Amino acid sequence: MKHRPRPPEQNDLFRPRLVDMIDMRHELVTLSALIDWEFFEREWAGFFPSTTGRPAISPRLVAGLLYLQHAFRLSDEAVVARWVENPYFQHFTGETFFQHKPPIDPTSLIRWRKRIGEEGVEWLLTKTIEAGRESGAVEDASLDEIAIDTTVMEKNISHPTDSRLYERARSQLVALARDAGIELRQSYARLAPRLAAQVGRYAHAKQFRRMRKALRTLKGYTGRVMRDIRRQLDEIPEGPLRERVLDKLVLVSRLLHQRPKDPGKIYSLHEPEVDCISKGKARVRYEFGTKVSIATTLKGGFVVGMRSLPGNPYDGHTLGEALEQVGILTGHPPKRAVVDRGYKGHGVEHTQVLISGTRRGLTPALAKALRRRSSIEPEIGHMKADGRLARCFLQGTFGDALFAVLCGCGHNIRKILAHLRKLLAAVITLVLAMIRQEHARGYSHAAA
């Protein structure tokens, strides 16, 4: 596949131009002029090693759809459907004439995310920072002081229970055996689902002795199916199906042998990298996903750094990487970082780090900055409530890395749009005030 820049659109008497349909003062129109779209046309062209085949779609279209998707909390299908209905979305992605058909299939966004990788989405975040500086939504001086914190981005999995995992593992093994043509001695297709439901009833009734007995029986059913497939593994010819069966056998074996206190436990069969993270919240004791580091400006809450942290590392060990990412994305290494007590023992020397709870040796300016540390908490809440940070729908740790950065892009886009709306409202208010003054002056001259 090759990439070819979009040729300039010619006039068409039978199609309406978008500039004749929309309000050119709209915030999306203003924002589209602030983003350097030529950068994506130039840099993303390197992701197309082949020069043959049908030309790829426009990088500006993909970048614009990714921005809109995370700014307005839309799925891949929803953002493409909204694009057909909304002329402002079409203008933002570089269209000249109003289109009545979807520009791409929603699955194209999946392939583009895999193609551009983590480096590509960090470029998207960099361009939002540059657009924020040009629009005035973030000041250059505010980049000197940042707040850094971590949160949990939950994975799109059901709540893990042993009965659910055992039954799910058994059903997947039976399906793979059917695809491979293996005849099982017994599949437990009738007994196992009933027993899994009975485990939940025993737990609800607090009959834990019966629950544990039923759980051991269910675990035995899964183990028998696994061992039956393992004995007949030589009957499966070499190929992708055999690899799938081997991978599933290894995963189910880990599931059956894990203990409650073991590290690296499996909480989901289709997302085995999910971590169980306890953040001390009263409303939810454990969250199943991945930890995300977030860096925002202390004034304004603009995202200047964001990355996923698989493996649930200690917060203090991640501070150096977070500060390095901020310096790369903004081109402006921060002078001061404000963090909570979870970052003790960070080992950072080149940036002044203020830890929450510090009392000694603080000037009034430093004490004021330290009091602003909690300002990052509502920004995280907005990213979860207004954006898509609450739940990651992309697969694996690679999907976590992309999704976290894209959520930061969406937050910055919402910040810039709100700032542009505020500016437009101020200009309109000023113009109306001047008109009223002119009318009042005219009435006074007429009366005189």
Secondary structure, DSSP 4 states (H G I P E B T S, - for coil): -B--PPPPPPP-TTS-BGGGTS-TTSHHHHHHHHS-HHHHHHHGGGG-----SSBPPPHHHHHHHHHHHHHTT--HHHHHHHHHH-HHHHHHTT-SB--SS-SS-THHHHHHHHHHHHHHHHHHHHHHHHHHHHHTSS-GGGGGEEEEEEEEEEES-PPP-HHHHHHHHHHHHHHHHHHHT---S---TTHHHHHHHHHHHHHHTT-HHHHHHHHHHHHHHHHHHHHHHHHTGGGSPSSHHHHHHHHHHHHHHHHHH--TT-TT--S-SS-TT-EEE----SS-S-EEEEEEEEEEETTT--EEEEEEETT---HHHHHHHHHHHHHHHHSS--SEEEE-GGGTT----SSEEEETT--TT--HHHHHHHHTGGGHHHHHHHHHHTSSTTEE-S-HHHHHHHHHHHHHHHHHHHHHHHHHHHHHHHHHHHHHHHHHHHHHHHHHHHH-
